[in-house]
Every structure is written in C-alpha cells, then in structure tokens.
Amino acid sequence: MKFVDPSEIKGFIGEQLGASEWFQIDQSRINAFADATLDHQFIHVDEEAAKATPFGGTIAHGYLTVALLPHLQTTIDNFLIPNGLKMGMNYGFDKLRFMAPVKVGKRIRARAKLLEADERRPGQWLMKFEFVVDIEDETKPAVIAEWLILYFV
C-alpha cells in the first residue's frame, strides 16, 4: 500500500497503481461460494456435466471473481491509501463487466488505476478505481470494473 497525503491524491488520477499477486481459483473455493450464495448452477459445481460445455470444465462464478477484489487489492504494493485513514467502505460499482470465464485451476490477478478522487465532505474521499482482473496465460481479462471506495480520514 502507498500512503499519500490527501492533498496529493488528485495528482495520481490516471496512473496505474500496479498489479496484485496471482491467486489460484480452485474447485473447493467455487463450491464454497456456490454454497454461500445458493448458486449451484452446474457450470460451476458439476465437474462431469461441465466437461460437455464449451469451457471443458467448471468455471468460477463471475461474482466470485468480483468478491475477491478486496483481497487482491490488498496485495497491490502501490495501491493508494490516504494518510490518516480511519476506515474505508465499499461504495459500489459504476461499471462491471464479465469479459471471460475463469476456468477452475486458473490464476487471476487485479490491476488497478485511479480514475477519480473527490473530497465529498471534509475527511471523506470518494475514489473511483478501474480494476482489470487478468487470467494467467489468457489475452482477455475476466472482469473490468469501476469500483468506488469511500475513505474516511
């Protein structure tokens, strides 16, 4: 993480902040997500039936990939955090696109770029980041998202 004075945040708009560590998607994680969300569609949990699909096996839920963004974000060395941070909150998404499926056994990582930063109230910074979730050895990303995080400093 890169801690910066709030007065300097806007100077980072448009900058790439780096990439997370790679994270492997395994079947047990997909199954646990299916159990937690009650989304047991066969393409995610039935390894035999999924072999007959164009994917040749099970794939992660798109929302599982998105749900991993908070973890992936914490492993980006240069991810911006305002100095004096008291807490951060997920504020939602302005854009969320599922571009390609993540097949079981694949590794993903997230790349981040700061798009916008606004001090909404004194000590409350709403920051919009573009996150691109890459799939190792694939040309098309799994997810492209514009994620809003509200920081209290």
N, C-alpha and C positions, 0 to 999 in steps of 0.2 A: 504494500500500500504506500501511496505517496501522499503525505500530509502537506497541505498548502494553506496559506493564509486565505481566508475568504475573499479578500480584496483582489487576489491574483487568479481566482477561479476562471473568470471570463477569458483570460489570456490563453486558456487551454482548449477553448472551443475549436472543434475541427481537428484536433490532434488524436492520433492513435495512441492508446494508453497501454498497449501490449496484449499479450495472449496468456490465457490460463495454462495450467498444467493439463496434460492429457488425462482423461477419465474414461475408464472402460465401462461399457454397458453390458451387464451380464443378465442371464435369464432370471436369476433369483431377484434382482432388483426390479425387472419388468413385472414379475409375478407379484412382488410386494406392492408395487404401485397399482396393479390391477386390483388387488385386494383392498387397498386403501380407498380407491376411487369407485369400486364396484364396476369397473370397465373391463370385463373379461372377454372382449372380442377375440375370436380365435387367432387372428393375425398376430396377437401379442402373446398369447399363453399356450396355444396348442401347437407344439413344435412339429408334430406329424402333419396336421392339416395345413400348416403354414408353408411346408415344403412344396405344396402344389400351387402356390401363388407365384406371381411374377418376381417376388422378392426371394424366393427359395428358402425361406425360413422366417422365424419370428422377427418382428421389429418393435422398437420401443414406441410407446405412446408419444405423440408429439408433446403433450403436456408434461410428460416425464422429463423430456429434454428441457423444456422451459423451467420446470420446477428445480432443475439442477443449476440454474443460473446463479442463485445466491452463493452456492458453494464454489462454482467456477470463478465467480467474481473475486472471491477472497484469495485466490491464488494468482491473481494478476499483480505483478510486482509494482507497476506504475499506476495502479488504479487510484484515482483522485479521491481524497477524503478531506473535507475542510478541517483545519486546526480547530480544536476546542469542541470536537464532536461530542454531543451528549447522546444522540441516538439517530438512527436512520430508519425510514419506513418505506416499504414498497408502496408506491403511489399508483401503480398500474402501467398500462402499455398504450402508446399511441398507435403502434403498428405491430402486428405479429403475423408472420408468415412461416408456414411449414413448407420448406423447399424440397427436401429429400428425406426419405426414411432412414432411420438409424437401425441397421441390422444388428441383431444380437452378436456380441463379441467385438463390435467395433469400438474404437475410442473416439471421444469428442473433446473439443476444447472451445473456449469462447474468446473472441477478440472484441475489444471494446474501444469506442471512440466517443468523446464528449461532443454532443450536438448543441445543447443549450444549457444555460445556467441562469437562473433568475432568483434574486432575493425577494421572496413574496412578502415577507414581513421581516422585521429585524431579527436576525438569527435563524431564519427559516429559508433554506436554499432548496429550490426545486431544480433538479438536474435531470436532463434527458440524455441517455446514452444509447448509442447504437451498439447492439450485440450481434455478432455473427458467430453462429455455432458451426464450426468445421467438423467434418467427419474425416478421420485419418485415411489417407490414400484415396479420397474422393474429390472430384472437382467442384461439385455442387454442395453448398452448405445445407445443414439440416434445418436451421432456423435463422431468420433475420428478424430482429425485434428492436423496437424503440421503447426502452424501459425507463420509466420515471421513478426517481428515488427522491424522497423528501428528507433533507438533513436538518437536524436541529443543533445549532452551535451556540 
